Amino acid sequence: MPTVRIYRDLADLTWAVAALIVKLGRQALAERGTFHIALSGGSTPLPLYALLALPEWRVQLDWSRTHVYFADERCVPPDHAESNYGMVKRALLEPTQVPESNVHRMHGESEPLQAAEAYNALMQGVQLDAILLGMGEDAHTASLFPETAALSETERACVANYVPKLSAWRLTLTAPYINTARHKIFMVSGENKAMALQNVLHGSYDPQRYPAQLIHEAHWLIDSAAASALPQR
């Protein structure tokens, strides 16, 4: 069953997700010696990465033993303004000095099918300790968009997914692979996500329409605006 925690606003939500990542990272380092985490792009986690990069936060986790992966990527070069890797690099990876050898990016500048196959090969044998996910107004997560081919993938860890409404290819981890992570963390903020969240958590099971339903036993950390359509507890 998913766990749902509601926070007053984006600031409180950001602090809570940062604390959870630090907790899970320290547990992984103590138990297995390394911390493997996949991160997402978008506007919601940007303040989270900025918070984790602050001096008082960055010292709480041994970034030299942390391996960073990506939930999805746009098919653009790494220095492009829309690159998830580029955003995470500037906001988090550079300030925390994660070793370059520990950063495993999707090559969005390459031909999509080849880039997806390369990342699929990379992820074989990797079990993520944690994956940070967002959710869009259409209930997509990573680049698993409604009514797209990637939703039917059952074997590969990463695929190239064509998204008709964007007229674009995306690289994305697949739902079966995401579900192998020890901890799945959804960070959802904003009233514009409220109806999608209600449908994902309390609507009928229809993952072709609400892809986030494909992710099981997740931690849902949300702000009060995103929670505004949920049943009153």
MOFEN-V44592 format. One record per residue. RES is the residue in one small letter. SS is DSSP state (2 for helix, 1 for strand, 0 for the rest). PHI is phi in whole degrees, 0 to 359 (NA if undefined). D_CENTER is the distance of its C-alpha to the mean C-alpha in Angstrom with 1 decimal. Layout:
RES/SS/PHI/D_CENTER
RES/SS/PHI/D_CENTER
This chain:
m/0/NA/19.0
p/0/288/16.1
t/1/251/16.7
v/1/238/16.7
r/1/236/17.4
i/1/249/18.5
y/1/240/19.1
r/0/301/21.7
d/0/206/19.8
l/2/297/16.9
a/2/297/18.5
d/2/295/18.9
l/2/298/15.3
t/2/300/14.1
w/2/298/16.7
a/2/294/15.7
v/2/293/12.0
a/2/300/13.5
a/2/297/16.2
l/2/293/14.0
i/2/298/12.1
v/2/299/15.7
k/2/300/17.2
l/2/293/15.0
g/2/295/15.4
r/2/292/19.1
q/2/297/19.5
a/2/297/18.1
l/2/294/20.3
a/2/291/23.2
e/2/270/23.0
r/2/231/21.9
g/0/88/22.4
t/0/220/19.0
f/1/235/15.4
h/1/251/12.7
i/1/227/9.1
a/1/255/6.2
l/1/246/4.6
s/0/242/3.8
g/0/267/7.3
g/0/97/9.5
s/0/279/12.0
t/0/297/10.7
p/0/278/9.0
l/2/301/11.9
p/2/295/14.3
l/2/295/12.2
y/2/295/12.3
a/2/296/15.9
l/2/293/16.7
l/2/298/15.6
a/0/278/17.7
l/0/295/20.8
p/2/307/23.5
e/2/287/23.7
w/2/264/20.1
r/2/297/19.6
v/0/284/22.6
q/0/279/21.1
l/0/223/19.0
d/0/277/20.4
w/2/290/18.3
s/2/290/20.8
r/2/249/19.8
t/1/256/16.0
h/1/252/14.4
v/1/248/11.3
y/1/238/9.5
f/1/229/7.1
a/0/289/5.0
d/1/197/7.6
e/1/205/10.6
r/1/280/13.5
c/0/274/16.9
v/0/221/18.3
p/0/295/19.6
p/0/295/17.7
d/0/265/20.1
h/0/284/19.5
a/0/299/18.5
e/0/265/15.7
s/0/289/14.1
n/2/297/10.5
y/2/301/12.0
g/2/300/15.0
m/2/295/13.4
v/2/295/11.6
k/2/300/14.9
r/2/293/17.1
a/2/280/15.4
l/2/231/14.5
l/2/293/15.6
e/2/291/19.1
p/2/298/20.0
t/2/271/18.9
q/0/57/20.6
v/0/297/18.2
p/0/304/20.5
e/2/303/20.0
s/2/292/20.5
n/2/263/17.5
v/1/255/15.1
h/0/242/14.1
r/0/268/13.3
m/0/278/13.4
h/0/271/16.9
g/0/295/16.5
e/0/278/20.2
s/0/274/21.4
e/0/301/22.5
p/2/305/19.5
l/2/294/20.9
q/2/292/21.9
a/2/297/18.6
a/2/294/16.8
e/2/293/19.5
a/2/295/19.3
y/2/288/15.7
n/2/301/16.5
a/2/294/19.4
l/2/300/17.5
m/2/278/15.3
q/0/297/18.4
g/0/85/19.2
v/0/262/16.0
q/0/256/14.7
l/0/288/11.5
d/0/286/12.4
a/1/206/9.0
i/1/226/5.4
l/1/264/3.4
l/1/238/2.8
g/0/249/5.7
m/0/214/8.9
g/0/272/11.7
e/0/298/15.4
d/0/263/15.9
a/0/72/13.5
h/0/283/11.3
t/1/220/7.6
a/0/50/6.0
s/0/244/9.7
l/1/266/11.3
f/0/268/13.9
p/0/306/16.9
e/0/58/19.8
t/0/247/18.4
a/2/297/19.4
a/2/299/16.1
l/2/293/16.2
s/2/263/19.3
e/0/292/18.2
t/0/238/19.1
e/0/241/19.6
r/0/279/17.5
a/0/278/14.2
c/1/219/13.5
v/1/222/15.4
a/1/271/16.5
n/1/236/16.2
y/1/276/18.8
v/1/247/18.1
p/2/304/21.6
k/2/291/21.1
l/2/261/19.5
s/0/51/22.1
a/1/208/19.5
w/1/272/17.8
r/1/229/14.1
l/1/260/12.8
t/1/210/10.1
l/1/294/9.4
t/0/266/11.6
a/2/300/11.7
p/2/300/14.3
y/2/288/12.5
i/2/304/9.2
n/0/290/12.0
t/0/278/13.7
a/0/295/11.3
r/0/296/13.4
h/0/221/11.1
k/1/251/8.3
i/1/243/7.5
f/1/266/7.3
m/1/244/8.4
v/1/231/10.9
s/0/222/13.8
g/0/109/16.9
e/2/296/19.8
n/2/293/18.8
k/2/261/16.0
a/2/298/18.7
m/2/290/20.2
a/2/298/17.1
l/2/296/16.0
q/2/301/19.6
n/2/292/19.7
v/2/294/16.6
l/2/274/17.8
h/2/230/21.6
g/0/275/22.4
s/0/293/23.7
y/0/285/21.5
d/0/211/21.0
p/0/295/17.7
q/0/295/19.1
r/0/267/19.3
y/0/234/16.3
p/2/302/13.7
a/2/299/11.4
q/2/294/14.5
l/2/288/13.8
i/0/267/11.4
h/0/255/14.0
e/0/51/14.8
a/0/264/11.7
h/1/271/12.0
w/1/258/12.0
l/1/250/12.6
i/1/223/14.1
d/1/266/16.9
s/0/296/20.4
a/0/293/20.2
a/0/294/17.3
a/0/273/19.3
s/0/294/22.5
a/0/260/23.0
l/0/286/22.3
p/0/302/25.6
q/0/291/27.3
r/0/262/27.3
